Amino acid sequence: ILEEKFVLDTLAGCIEYKSLFDVVVNAFFVRDGRYCLISELICYLATFQLEELGLQHFSRIVKSLDTAKMQKFLRFFFNALYLNTWIKDEWSQFYDSLYVKENWIDPLLRWQPKVQQLIEQLTDKLSNHTTTVKTSTVTQPKEFNLTVPRPRAIPIPLPIPVLEKRPPVPPSTYKPPKEKKQLEEIKTKNRRKAEVSVLCSCSSLSFLLNCFFCNVPFSQIDNIPIKLNAAAILREGALYQRKMEQELKRIENLLQGAGDPSEFLEWQKQMRGKDLEEQLAEIECRRLQGKLSHEEAVLAHQNVIQENKKKEHDKLMNQYAEKRLQEQKEMREMVEQVVEGHKNAKQAKIKLQKYKQQIVQEVCEENRELLRQALEEEEEKLRKRYELIQQIRAIESLPSIRHKFVDLTETGGHGLICEMSIVELRERLALLREAQKAAEEEKRDQIIHEKQAKEQLLLDKLDQISLFRAELGRAAALKSVFKHVLDACLLLRYQRWLLRVQFMLLIYHPVLNLSYRRQQFSLVPALICFCC
């Protein structure tokens, strides 16, 4: 039991004073050793339990651990210079400096000579400690008993392969292909056929003139059936209506003396271009100004940040100095309060005892008052419950009327303005049903009339669209006929000029091939007739 109590007390002490031991142990680890919880245990035993254990038990515990580590740690911890300087200062940050000196530092200094003897014993033990090295037998290598390989046979050389004789380069490589020559011949034949076909192309002119002067119905061109819905019909009707209004407006403006707006539109386009260029230049100027102002703002912001950093640094230094002064002042006041508290401890205990007795008396009186109030409330609830039960029993003892007669012509008698009997309610419901039915019939008739009007409107729009389409088709057909006639006339004039040139070349050019001239001379009578 004593050993268990000692272990629990030691563990609790190590946990409670861990902040103190961390100072010493961390410094020791930085200087001489590696991290190990045994050092904190030895530190706690040397500081708090050395008086109770005695040097003999303490020496047993130390010698049971690693000798080298314990010798280094005890020499470091029981150094008088370290105890009087930085260990004392670091511990004074957690506890009162006077308390640290009297209760912890002075006992350690008193035990320092005896612990020094223990350190010397550990040093002698380390110096006399010899390690026995176990010698091992050296392995002697032996040669492998390998079979001697047979000599390899010399391989028969392979015959050298003879390359086949390559075929010579074909003569067609340095000659033009036959296809090119055939293409040239086909091209010349096609050109001659085209020159001959020019003479027969004038027959298309007579066909176009017949189509124009024989009243061919133009509505056959745009007679493809297309199924249109209501939206498409209304959209197309609105488009033709808008075109017709624009045309009427243009004619009206021309009748009133309005000129061609092309010059004004060109001037307006130029002015808008100039305005756009000015706006772009102004936007670029603003962009550059904004960029400059942004850079200036960045520089100013950086200067302000530097000034603020300087001010903040000065402010923090002042605050730190004030905080240190305030902490020193609070430490002095705390020391004085602790000293005064030690002096007036007995008086404080007496006052505390009286205060506790007074609080107990007040709590007892409050409990009695609360119990009394709770009893009174419970009695009042029981009394009201008893009265309610008596009333219910009195009501149940009265005879009840099982059959109730209802008059449908009487009101409920609730005192409301809108009260009515069941008969009146039924009559009003019947009137409301009739009115609703009449409204539905009227709405149905209105919907039918609107639908018929919409269908008639769509039919009118379809008639109008068909009329517009017929006129537009006729105009397009006339335009295409005039264009074809003009193209045919121009082609005819060009063909006549070309035939005259060819005729002159055939007569007056002396270098042409005789066979080609004979072939062309066979066409001379036709050329003379066509040119005439």
Kinemage of the C-alpha trace (Angstrom):
@kinemage 1
@onewidth
@group {chain A} dominant
@subgroup {mainchain}
@vectorlist {calphas} color= white
{ca ile a 1} P 0.000 0.000 0.000
{ca leu a 2} L 2.855 2.384 0.903
{ca glu a 3} L 4.658 1.647 -2.370
{ca glu a 4} L 1.437 2.204 -4.362
{ca lys a 5} L 0.797 5.497 -2.515
{ca phe a 6} L 4.402 6.592 -3.177
{ca val a 7} L 4.064 5.825 -6.909
{ca leu a 8} L 0.739 7.705 -7.178
{ca asp a 9} L 2.131 10.726 -5.295
{ca thr a 10} L 5.213 10.759 -7.518
{ca leu a 11} L 3.116 10.594 -10.722
{ca ala a 12} L 0.770 13.333 -9.490
{ca gly a 13} L 3.712 15.542 -8.543
{ca cys a 14} L 5.342 15.081 -11.944
{ca ile a 15} L 2.111 16.120 -13.649
{ca glu a 16} L 1.463 19.066 -11.292
{ca tyr a 17} L 4.961 20.569 -11.542
{ca lys a 18} L 5.566 19.656 -15.191
{ca ser a 19} L 6.078 23.308 -16.175
{ca leu a 20} L 8.951 23.628 -13.672
{ca phe a 21} L 10.649 20.396 -14.731
{ca asp a 22} L 10.288 21.213 -18.449
{ca val a 23} L 12.603 24.206 -17.949
{ca val a 24} L 15.397 22.066 -16.488
{ca val a 25} L 14.860 18.980 -18.636
{ca asn a 26} L 14.663 20.893 -21.926
{ca ala a 27} L 17.882 22.758 -21.140
{ca phe a 28} L 19.562 19.443 -20.254
{ca phe a 29} L 18.343 17.797 -23.457
{ca val a 30} L 19.630 20.697 -25.558
{ca arg a 31} L 23.057 20.459 -23.944
{ca asp a 32} L 23.827 16.840 -23.008
{ca gly a 33} L 21.106 14.265 -23.631
{ca arg a 34} L 18.141 12.843 -25.506
{ca tyr a 35} L 14.520 13.033 -24.480
{ca cys a 36} L 13.678 10.646 -21.589
{ca leu a 37} L 10.934 10.717 -18.927
{ca ile a 38} L 13.385 9.344 -16.335
{ca ser a 39} L 15.020 12.770 -16.067
{ca glu a 40} L 11.701 14.390 -15.007
{ca leu a 41} L 11.213 11.648 -12.412
{ca ile a 42} L 14.706 12.165 -10.945
{ca cys a 43} L 14.163 15.939 -10.985
{ca tyr a 44} L 10.924 15.555 -9.001
{ca leu a 45} L 12.501 13.143 -6.474
{ca ala a 46} L 15.517 15.421 -5.946
{ca thr a 47} L 13.393 18.541 -5.510
{ca phe a 48} L 10.407 17.333 -3.450
{ca gln a 49} L 11.107 13.838 -2.083
{ca leu a 50} L 14.817 13.927 -1.150
{ca glu a 51} L 14.089 14.846 2.501
{ca glu a 52} L 11.596 11.952 2.912
{ca leu a 53} L 13.574 9.321 0.964
{ca gly a 54} L 17.036 10.085 2.280
{ca leu a 55} L 20.260 9.853 0.373
{ca gln a 56} L 20.495 6.063 0.644
{ca his a 57} L 17.151 5.300 -1.065
{ca phe a 58} L 17.759 8.065 -3.588
{ca ser a 59} L 21.144 6.530 -4.439
{ca arg a 60} L 19.505 3.111 -4.998
{ca ile a 61} L 17.005 4.600 -7.417
{ca val a 62} L 19.730 6.460 -9.294
{ca lys a 63} L 22.046 3.448 -9.504
{ca ser a 64} L 19.235 1.242 -10.812
{ca leu a 65} L 18.994 3.442 -13.926
{ca asp a 66} L 21.470 4.171 -16.705
{ca thr a 67} L 24.734 5.255 -15.038
{ca ala a 68} L 25.968 7.591 -17.779
{ca lys a 69} L 22.654 9.453 -18.097
{ca met a 70} L 22.213 9.820 -14.345
{ca gln a 71} L 25.787 11.055 -13.894
{ca lys a 72} L 25.298 13.745 -16.599
{ca phe a 73} L 21.882 14.826 -15.299
{ca leu a 74} L 22.848 15.052 -11.610
{ca arg a 75} L 25.981 17.017 -12.475
{ca phe a 76} L 23.846 19.382 -14.551
{ca phe a 77} L 20.981 19.738 -12.036
{ca phe a 78} L 23.018 20.107 -8.830
{ca asn a 79} L 25.327 22.745 -10.310
{ca ala a 80} L 25.321 25.660 -7.813
{ca leu a 81} L 25.823 28.246 -10.550
{ca tyr a 82} L 22.810 26.998 -12.519
{ca leu a 83} L 20.593 26.805 -9.410
{ca asn a 84} L 21.376 30.376 -8.310
{ca thr a 85} L 21.047 31.953 -11.765
{ca trp a 86} L 18.785 30.849 -14.588
{ca ile a 87} L 16.917 27.973 -12.847
{ca lys a 88} L 15.880 30.311 -10.053
{ca asp a 89} L 14.847 33.037 -12.526
{ca glu a 90} L 12.801 30.623 -14.681
{ca trp a 91} L 11.015 29.109 -11.671
{ca ser a 92} L 10.303 32.597 -10.327
{ca gln a 93} L 8.153 33.257 -13.412
{ca phe a 94} L 5.699 30.566 -12.226
{ca tyr a 95} L 5.909 31.043 -8.443
{ca asp a 96} L 7.001 33.702 -5.973
{ca ser a 97} L 10.781 34.224 -5.993
{ca leu a 98} L 11.023 34.166 -2.192
{ca tyr a 99} L 9.017 30.944 -2.024
{ca val a 100} L 11.189 29.361 -4.724
{ca lys a 101} L 14.399 30.291 -2.945
{ca glu a 102} L 13.354 29.124 0.535
{ca asn a 103} L 11.524 25.887 -0.369
{ca trp a 104} L 13.348 24.585 -3.476
{ca ile a 105} L 16.700 26.240 -4.195
{ca asp a 106} L 18.122 26.292 -0.612
{ca pro a 107} L 17.325 22.562 0.090
{ca leu a 108} L 18.988 21.592 -3.202
{ca leu a 109} L 22.072 23.612 -2.304
{ca arg a 110} L 22.200 21.939 1.141
{ca trp a 111} L 22.101 18.496 -0.448
{ca gln a 112} L 24.615 19.439 -3.115
{ca pro a 113} L 27.809 18.207 -1.295
{ca lys a 114} L 26.305 14.782 -0.557
{ca val a 115} L 24.948 14.420 -4.073
{ca gln a 116} L 28.382 15.370 -5.349
{ca gln a 117} L 29.776 12.269 -3.626
{ca leu a 118} L 27.110 10.175 -5.416
{ca ile a 119} L 28.173 11.761 -8.726
{ca glu a 120} L 31.810 10.838 -8.032
{ca gln a 121} L 30.778 7.254 -7.313
{ca leu a 122} L 28.934 7.114 -10.644
{ca thr a 123} L 32.010 8.559 -12.389
{ca asp a 124} L 34.274 5.905 -10.835
{ca lys a 125} L 31.840 3.214 -11.878
{ca leu a 126} L 31.889 4.476 -15.446
{ca ser a 127} L 35.736 4.620 -15.507
{ca asn a 128} L 36.126 1.067 -14.098
{ca his a 129} L 33.484 -0.438 -16.362
{ca thr a 130} L 35.095 -2.674 -18.977
{ca thr a 131} L 33.242 -4.368 -21.793
{ca thr a 132} L 34.141 -7.948 -22.750
{ca val a 133} L 34.235 -8.448 -26.489
{ca lys a 134} L 33.207 -11.892 -27.638
{ca thr a 135} L 35.664 -13.289 -30.098
{ca ser a 136} L 34.358 -15.231 -33.025
{ca thr a 137} L 36.104 -17.771 -35.218
{ca val a 138} L 37.105 -16.574 -38.633
{ca thr a 139} L 35.646 -18.510 -41.532
{ca gln a 140} L 38.273 -19.999 -43.811
{ca pro a 141} L 37.186 -20.042 -47.439
{ca lys a 142} L 37.550 -23.204 -49.512
{ca glu a 143} L 37.761 -23.602 -53.233
{ca phe a 144} L 34.790 -24.941 -55.167
{ca asn a 145} L 35.109 -28.408 -56.649
{ca leu a 146} L 33.940 -27.589 -60.141
{ca thr a 147} L 34.062 -29.818 -63.218
{ca val a 148} L 36.342 -28.739 -66.022
{ca pro a 149} L 34.271 -27.640 -69.050
{ca arg a 150} L 34.784 -29.344 -72.390
{ca pro a 151} L 36.390 -27.361 -75.180
{ca arg a 152} L 33.896 -25.837 -77.558
{ca ala a 153} L 33.838 -26.876 -81.202
{ca ile a 154} L 34.727 -24.259 -83.788
{ca pro a 155} L 31.547 -23.400 -85.752
{ca ile a 156} L 31.465 -23.727 -89.554
{ca pro a 157} L 31.374 -20.301 -91.172
{ca leu a 158} L 28.186 -19.417 -93.013
{ca pro a 159} L 28.349 -18.703 -96.744
{ca ile a 160} L 28.396 -15.035 -97.695
{ca pro a 161} L 25.050 -14.139 -99.354
{ca val a 162} L 25.209 -12.863 -102.937
{ca leu a 163} L 23.022 -9.882 -103.704
{ca glu a 164} L 20.660 -10.066 -106.656
{ca lys a 165} L 21.287 -7.862 -109.636
{ca arg a 166} L 19.019 -4.834 -109.517
{ca pro a 167} L 16.902 -4.001 -112.626
{ca pro a 168} L 17.879 -0.891 -114.604
{ca val a 169} L 15.954 2.352 -114.401
{ca pro a 170} L 13.026 2.335 -116.883
{ca pro a 171} L 13.229 4.866 -119.746
{ca ser a 172} L 9.748 6.181 -118.935
{ca thr a 173} L 11.192 7.914 -115.880
{ca tyr a 174} L 12.808 10.628 -118.038
{ca lys a 175} L 9.833 11.023 -120.441
{ca pro a 176} L 6.552 12.918 -119.908
{ca pro a 177} L 3.558 10.659 -119.197
{ca lys a 178} L 1.031 9.724 -121.845
{ca glu a 179} L -1.882 10.945 -119.711
{ca lys a 180} L -0.700 14.532 -119.930
{ca lys a 181} L -0.627 14.357 -123.733
{ca gln a 182} L -4.105 12.807 -123.802
{ca leu a 183} L -5.436 15.584 -121.543
{ca glu a 184} L -4.055 18.236 -123.889
{ca glu a 185} L -5.745 16.590 -126.856
{ca ile a 186} L -9.065 16.341 -125.011
{ca lys a 187} L -8.780 20.027 -124.052
{ca thr a 188} L -8.292 21.128 -127.667
{ca lys a 189} L -11.220 19.008 -128.846
{ca asn a 190} L -13.503 20.464 -126.176
{ca arg a 191} L -12.496 24.006 -127.127
{ca arg a 192} L -13.392 23.394 -130.769
{ca lys a 193} L -16.737 21.882 -129.766
{ca ala a 194} L -17.476 24.941 -127.611
{ca glu a 195} L -16.716 27.314 -130.479
{ca val a 196} L -19.113 25.397 -132.705
{ca ser a 197} L -21.851 25.284 -130.034
{ca val a 198} L -21.778 29.095 -129.788
{ca leu a 199} L -23.497 29.258 -133.129
{ca cys a 200} L -26.452 27.256 -131.835
{ca ser a 201} L -26.903 29.112 -128.563
{ca cys a 202} L -29.035 31.844 -130.055
{ca ser a 203} L -32.019 29.495 -130.109
{ca ser a 204} L -32.514 30.151 -126.356
{ca leu a 205} L -33.390 33.789 -127.079
{ca ser a 206} L -36.502 32.851 -129.003
{ca phe a 207} L -37.660 30.628 -126.140
{ca leu a 208} L -37.314 33.451 -123.572
{ca leu a 209} L -39.195 35.905 -125.807
{ca asn a 210} L -42.010 33.392 -126.257
{ca cys a 211} L -42.266 32.955 -122.476
{ca phe a 212} L -42.438 36.714 -122.005
{ca phe a 213} L -44.978 37.569 -124.738
{ca cys a 214} L -47.270 34.490 -124.503
{ca asn a 215} L -48.744 35.345 -121.016
{ca val a 216} L -47.382 32.325 -119.158
{ca pro a 217} L -49.069 32.226 -115.662
{ca phe a 218} L -46.350 33.306 -113.168
{ca ser a 219} L -48.307 32.002 -110.160
{ca gln a 220} L -47.201 28.471 -111.139
{ca ile a 221} L -43.660 29.310 -109.996
{ca asp a 222} L -44.591 29.769 -106.329
{ca asn a 223} L -47.360 27.194 -106.047
{ca ile a 224} L -45.803 24.889 -103.442
{ca pro a 225} L -48.323 23.957 -100.701
{ca ile a 226} L -47.072 24.941 -97.210
{ca lys a 227} L -49.073 24.238 -94.057
{ca leu a 228} L -49.149 27.351 -91.840
{ca asn a 229} L -50.283 27.635 -88.214
{ca ala a 230} L -52.013 30.653 -86.681
{ca ala a 231} L -48.771 32.257 -85.440
{ca ala a 232} L -47.079 31.919 -88.847
{ca ile a 233} L -50.114 33.381 -90.647
{ca leu a 234} L -50.307 36.396 -88.303
{ca arg a 235} L -46.535 36.918 -88.464
{ca glu a 236} L -46.465 36.862 -92.282
{ca gly a 237} L -49.540 39.089 -92.504
{ca ala a 238} L -47.884 41.618 -90.172
{ca leu a 239} L -44.712 41.501 -92.293
{ca tyr a 240} L -46.589 42.259 -95.544
{ca gln a 241} L -48.646 44.943 -93.811
{ca arg a 242} L -45.460 46.610 -92.540
{ca lys a 243} L -43.863 46.462 -96.011
{ca met a 244} L -46.970 48.001 -97.573
{ca glu a 245} L -47.027 50.812 -94.984
{ca gln a 246} L -43.323 51.550 -95.595
{ca glu a 247} L -43.866 51.669 -99.364
{ca leu a 248} L -46.908 53.978 -99.000
{ca lys a 249} L -44.932 56.230 -96.673
{ca arg a 250} L -42.015 56.368 -99.128
{ca ile a 251} L -44.348 57.254 -102.027
{ca glu a 252} L -46.067 59.899 -99.910
{ca asn a 253} L -42.708 61.448 -98.993
{ca leu a 254} L -41.670 61.475 -102.645
{ca leu a 255} L -44.945 63.168 -103.617
{ca gln a 256} L -44.375 65.814 -100.933
{ca gly a 257} L -40.940 66.653 -102.376
{ca ala a 258} L -38.608 64.641 -100.131
{ca gly a 259} L -35.138 63.963 -101.529
{ca asp a 260} L -32.914 60.905 -101.546
{ca pro a 261} L -31.749 60.236 -97.962
{ca ser a 262} L -28.548 58.453 -99.109
{ca glu a 263} L -26.406 61.610 -98.782
{ca phe a 264} L -27.777 62.313 -95.306
{ca leu a 265} L -27.214 58.689 -94.271
{ca glu a 266} L -23.625 58.822 -95.602
{ca trp a 267} L -23.012 62.069 -93.682
{ca gln a 268} L -24.610 60.575 -90.601
{ca lys a 269} L -22.387 57.470 -90.927
{ca gln a 270} L -19.261 59.655 -91.216
{ca met a 271} L -20.246 61.758 -88.210
{ca arg a 272} L -20.947 58.658 -86.160
{ca gly a 273} L -17.528 57.273 -87.136
{ca lys a 274} L -15.885 60.536 -86.019
{ca asp a 275} L -17.845 60.473 -82.755
{ca leu a 276} L -16.804 56.865 -82.211
{ca glu a 277} L -13.131 57.732 -82.809
{ca glu a 278} L -13.380 60.648 -80.380
{ca gln a 279} L -15.050 58.425 -77.801
{ca leu a 280} L -12.340 55.755 -78.223
{ca ala a 281} L -9.612 58.403 -77.839
{ca glu a 282} L -11.343 59.786 -74.761
{ca ile a 283} L -11.723 56.276 -73.304
{ca glu a 284} L -8.020 55.569 -73.928
{ca cys a 285} L -7.107 58.874 -72.260
{ca arg a 286} L -9.309 58.037 -69.296
{ca arg a 287} L -7.762 54.568 -69.117
{ca leu a 288} L -4.251 56.012 -69.032
{ca gln a 289} L -5.286 58.592 -66.446
{ca gly a 290} L -6.879 55.847 -64.362
{ca lys a 291} L -3.718 53.749 -64.655
{ca leu a 292} L -1.577 56.680 -63.504
{ca ser a 293} L -3.939 57.453 -60.639
{ca his a 294} L -3.948 53.764 -59.686
{ca glu a 295} L -0.145 53.682 -59.577
{ca glu a 296} L -0.086 56.893 -57.536
{ca ala a 297} L -2.682 55.416 -55.170
{ca val a 298} L -0.583 52.236 -54.820
{ca leu a 299} L 2.518 54.262 -53.973
{ca ala a 300} L 0.553 56.390 -51.507
{ca his a 301} L -0.946 53.234 -49.992
{ca gln a 302} L 2.520 51.720 -49.580
{ca asn a 303} L 3.772 54.908 -47.920
{ca val a 304} L 0.763 54.914 -45.595
{ca ile a 305} L 1.373 51.242 -44.761
{ca gln a 306} L 5.010 51.945 -43.907
{ca glu a 307} L 4.033 54.905 -41.730
{ca asn a 308} L 1.356 52.819 -40.039
{ca lys a 309} L 3.886 50.029 -39.435
{ca lys a 310} L 6.255 52.503 -37.795
{ca lys a 311} L 3.436 53.926 -35.672
{ca glu a 312} L 2.220 50.429 -34.823
{ca his a 313} L 5.741 49.378 -33.845
{ca asp a 314} L 6.147 52.422 -31.583
{ca lys a 315} L 2.710 51.810 -30.128
{ca leu a 316} L 3.473 48.133 -29.460
{ca met a 317} L 6.776 49.020 -27.812
{ca asn a 318} L 5.009 51.534 -25.566
{ca gln a 319} L 2.300 49.015 -24.771
{ca tyr a 320} L 4.908 46.349 -24.011
{ca ala a 321} L 6.773 48.714 -21.684
{ca glu a 322} L 3.517 49.685 -19.951
{ca lys a 323} L 2.544 46.025 -19.697
{ca arg a 324} L 5.907 45.125 -18.103
{ca leu a 325} L 5.546 47.967 -15.621
{ca gln a 326} L 1.978 46.897 -14.856
{ca glu a 327} L 3.069 43.273 -14.371
{ca gln a 328} L 5.865 44.318 -12.035
{ca lys a 329} L 3.416 46.462 -10.101
{ca glu a 330} L 0.896 43.610 -9.926
{ca met a 331} L 3.626 41.207 -8.756
{ca arg a 332} L 4.594 43.620 -5.963
{ca glu a 333} L 0.945 44.014 -4.959
{ca met a 334} L 0.482 40.237 -5.058
{ca val a 335} L 3.543 39.710 -2.853
{ca glu a 336} L 2.232 42.270 -0.390
{ca gln a 337} L -1.213 40.640 -0.440
{ca val a 338} L 0.342 37.220 0.143
{ca val a 339} L 2.351 38.562 3.087
{ca glu a 340} L -0.730 40.241 4.532
{ca gly a 341} L -2.750 37.081 3.870
{ca his a 342} L -0.291 35.008 5.891
{ca lys a 343} L -0.614 37.498 8.739
{ca asn a 344} L -4.412 37.669 8.709
{ca ala a 345} L -5.113 34.010 7.910
{ca lys a 346} L -6.758 33.241 11.264
{ca gln a 347} L -9.045 36.272 11.136
{ca ala a 348} L -10.032 35.378 7.584
{ca lys a 349} L -10.870 31.811 8.615
{ca ile a 350} L -13.106 33.073 11.459
{ca lys a 351} L -14.861 35.529 9.138
{ca leu a 352} L -15.322 32.814 6.519
{ca gln a 353} L -16.831 30.460 9.069
{ca lys a 354} L -19.296 33.123 10.271
{ca tyr a 355} L -20.201 33.974 6.661
{ca lys a 356} L -20.850 30.308 5.882
{ca gln a 357} L -23.054 29.921 8.967
{ca gln a 358} L -25.057 32.987 7.956
{ca ile a 359} L -25.530 31.598 4.424
{ca val a 360} L -26.708 28.255 5.843
{ca gln a 361} L -29.286 29.984 8.058
{ca glu a 362} L -30.603 32.051 5.142
{ca val a 363} L -30.845 28.966 2.931
{ca cys a 364} L -32.751 27.057 5.645
{ca glu a 365} L -35.239 29.906 6.069
{ca glu a 366} L -35.769 30.131 2.297
{ca asn a 367} L -36.352 26.381 2.110
{ca arg a 368} L -38.965 26.556 4.867
{ca glu a 369} L -40.743 29.423 3.097
{ca leu a 370} L -40.735 27.569 -0.217
{ca leu a 371} L -42.107 24.409 1.396
{ca arg a 372} L -44.902 26.380 3.031
{ca gln a 373} L -45.857 28.028 -0.260
{ca ala a 374} L -45.801 24.684 -2.090
{ca leu a 375} L -48.134 23.141 0.540
{ca glu a 376} L -50.573 26.038 0.242
{ca glu a 377} L -50.623 25.791 -3.579
{ca glu a 378} L -51.197 22.035 -3.444
{ca glu a 379} L -54.098 22.466 -0.998
{ca glu a 380} L -55.665 25.105 -3.278
{ca lys a 381} L -55.401 22.771 -6.285
{ca leu a 382} L -57.036 19.904 -4.383
{ca arg a 383} L -59.884 22.156 -3.234
{ca lys a 384} L -60.612 23.361 -6.805
{ca arg a 385} L -60.466 19.810 -8.099
{ca tyr a 386} L -62.954 18.666 -5.462
{ca glu a 387} L -65.383 21.479 -6.384
{ca leu a 388} L -65.128 20.608 -10.087
{ca ile a 389} L -65.880 16.962 -9.402
{ca gln a 390} L -68.959 17.991 -7.374
{ca gln a 391} L -70.249 20.141 -10.258
{ca ile a 392} L -69.740 17.320 -12.785
{ca arg a 393} L -71.638 14.881 -10.597
{ca ala a 394} L -74.490 17.382 -10.165
{ca ile a 395} L -74.740 17.836 -13.939
{ca glu a 396} L -74.713 14.064 -14.508
{ca ser a 397} L -77.560 13.592 -11.987
{ca leu a 398} L -79.942 15.822 -14.038
{ca pro a 399} L -82.304 14.019 -16.524
{ca ser a 400} L -81.173 14.329 -20.183
{ca ile a 401} L -83.462 14.852 -23.202
{ca arg a 402} L -82.664 12.081 -25.651
{ca his a 403} L -84.866 13.195 -28.602
{ca lys a 404} L -84.237 16.661 -29.999
{ca phe a 405} L -86.634 18.209 -32.533
{ca val a 406} L -85.090 20.462 -35.216
{ca asp a 407} L -86.982 23.259 -36.971
{ca leu a 408} L -85.354 23.962 -40.356
{ca thr a 409} L -86.964 27.420 -40.587
{ca glu a 410} L -85.314 28.726 -37.383
{ca thr a 411} L -81.867 30.284 -37.080
{ca gly a 412} L -79.108 29.015 -34.810
{ca gly a 413} L -79.512 31.816 -32.287
{ca his a 414} L -75.795 32.655 -32.060
{ca gly a 415} L -76.365 36.405 -32.242
{ca leu a 416} L -74.630 36.967 -35.603
{ca ile a 417} L -75.856 39.387 -38.298
{ca cys a 418} L -75.449 36.906 -41.135
{ca glu a 419} L -77.424 34.100 -39.470
{ca met a 420} L -79.960 32.218 -41.619
{ca ser a 421} L -82.008 29.085 -41.407
{ca ile a 422} L -81.314 25.866 -43.315
{ca val a 423} L -84.250 26.461 -45.718
{ca glu a 424} L -82.964 29.952 -46.591
{ca leu a 425} L -79.454 28.556 -47.004
{ca arg a 426} L -80.722 25.923 -49.471
{ca glu a 427} L -82.603 28.571 -51.491
{ca arg a 428} L -79.553 30.788 -51.694
{ca leu a 429} L -77.376 27.864 -52.796
{ca ala a 430} L -79.860 27.028 -55.568
{ca leu a 431} L -79.820 30.684 -56.767
{ca leu a 432} L -76.026 30.719 -56.737
{ca arg a 433} L -75.906 27.487 -58.783
{ca glu a 434} L -78.280 28.983 -61.384
{ca ala a 435} L -76.233 32.194 -61.584
{ca gln a 436} L -73.015 30.206 -61.969
{ca lys a 437} L -74.561 28.081 -64.711
{ca ala a 438} L -75.773 31.197 -66.583
{ca ala a 439} L -72.293 32.751 -66.285
{ca glu a 440} L -70.714 29.584 -67.668
{ca glu a 441} L -73.128 29.557 -70.646
{ca glu a 442} L -72.391 33.214 -71.356
{ca lys a 443} L -68.655 32.610 -71.170
{ca arg a 444} L -68.974 29.577 -73.470
{ca asp a 445} L -70.883 31.671 -76.068
{ca gln a 446} L -68.251 34.411 -75.811
{ca ile a 447} L -65.442 31.895 -76.392
{ca ile a 448} L -67.219 30.484 -79.454
{ca his a 449} L -67.711 33.987 -80.920
{ca glu a 450} L -64.048 34.865 -80.271
{ca lys a 451} L -62.932 31.612 -81.914
{ca gln a 452} L -65.079 32.286 -85.002
{ca ala a 453} L -63.730 35.856 -85.215
{ca lys a 454} L -60.171 34.580 -84.966
{ca glu a 455} L -60.785 31.991 -87.718
{ca gln a 456} L -62.283 34.682 -89.958
{ca leu a 457} L -59.251 36.907 -89.261
{ca leu a 458} L -56.894 34.075 -90.203
{ca leu a 459} L -58.832 33.439 -93.423
{ca asp a 460} L -58.624 37.142 -94.336
{ca lys a 461} L -54.900 37.118 -93.586
{ca leu a 462} L -54.453 34.020 -95.775
{ca asp a 463} L -56.251 35.733 -98.669
{ca gln a 464} L -54.101 38.811 -98.218
{ca ile a 465} L -50.894 36.697 -98.020
{ca ser a 466} L -51.824 34.765 -101.197
{ca leu a 467} L -52.461 38.065 -102.984
{ca phe a 468} L -49.132 39.509 -101.864
{ca arg a 469} L -47.330 36.301 -102.829
{ca ala a 470} L -48.865 36.302 -106.297
{ca glu a 471} L -47.826 39.939 -106.889
{ca leu a 472} L -44.309 39.349 -105.542
{ca gly a 473} L -43.966 36.208 -107.697
{ca arg a 474} L -45.106 38.111 -110.783
{ca ala a 475} L -42.621 40.906 -110.078
{ca ala a 476} L -39.768 38.433 -109.499
{ca ala a 477} L -40.626 36.535 -112.691
{ca leu a 478} L -40.666 39.776 -114.733
{ca lys a 479} L -37.339 40.772 -113.235
{ca ser a 480} L -35.754 37.389 -114.020
{ca val a 481} L -37.134 37.463 -117.618
{ca phe a 482} L -35.716 40.924 -118.219
{ca lys a 483} L -32.396 39.802 -116.804
{ca his a 484} L -32.291 36.711 -119.056
{ca val a 485} L -33.184 38.802 -122.125
{ca leu a 486} L -30.419 41.293 -121.323
{ca asp a 487} L -27.885 38.510 -120.772
{ca ala a 488} L -28.919 36.832 -124.069
{ca cys a 489} L -28.486 40.112 -125.986
{ca leu a 490} L -25.034 40.694 -124.516
{ca leu a 491} L -24.022 37.099 -125.289
{ca leu a 492} L -25.270 37.429 -128.855
{ca arg a 493} L -23.222 40.584 -129.453
{ca tyr a 494} L -20.098 38.927 -128.001
{ca gln a 495} L -20.575 35.803 -130.186
{ca arg a 496} L -20.970 37.863 -133.315
{ca trp a 497} L -17.781 39.798 -132.552
{ca leu a 498} L -15.899 36.538 -131.821
{ca leu a 499} L -17.013 34.968 -135.128
{ca arg a 500} L -15.890 38.028 -137.059
{ca val a 501} L -12.458 37.874 -135.456
{ca gln a 502} L -12.112 34.175 -136.267
{ca phe a 503} L -13.190 34.816 -139.837
{ca met a 504} L -10.572 37.523 -140.270
{ca leu a 505} L -7.899 35.288 -138.802
{ca leu a 506} L -8.786 32.466 -141.183
{ca ile a 507} L -8.524 34.762 -144.176
{ca tyr a 508} L -5.483 36.898 -143.383
{ca his a 509} L -3.247 34.867 -141.016
{ca pro a 510} L -0.598 32.963 -143.086
{ca val a 511} L 0.982 30.826 -140.332
{ca leu a 512} L -1.996 28.704 -139.256
{ca asn a 513} L -1.990 24.968 -139.989
{ca leu a 514} L -3.448 24.114 -143.365
{ca ser a 515} L -5.539 21.208 -142.020
{ca tyr a 516} L -6.992 23.439 -139.304
{ca arg a 517} L -7.763 26.135 -141.900
{ca arg a 518} L -9.501 23.579 -144.154
{ca gln a 519} L -11.597 22.415 -141.208
{ca gln a 520} L -12.553 25.976 -140.374
{ca phe a 521} L -13.200 26.953 -143.987
{ca ser a 522} L -15.968 24.323 -144.071
{ca leu a 523} L -17.826 26.560 -141.563
{ca val a 524} L -17.362 29.788 -143.546
{ca pro a 525} L -20.804 29.746 -145.282
{ca ala a 526} L -22.558 29.388 -141.923
{ca leu a 527} L -20.428 32.212 -140.404
{ca ile a 528} L -21.213 34.521 -143.322
{ca cys a 529} L -24.935 33.860 -142.967
{ca phe a 530} L -24.846 34.411 -139.169
{ca cys a 531} L -22.823 37.642 -139.412
{ca cys a 532} L -25.142 38.997 -142.065
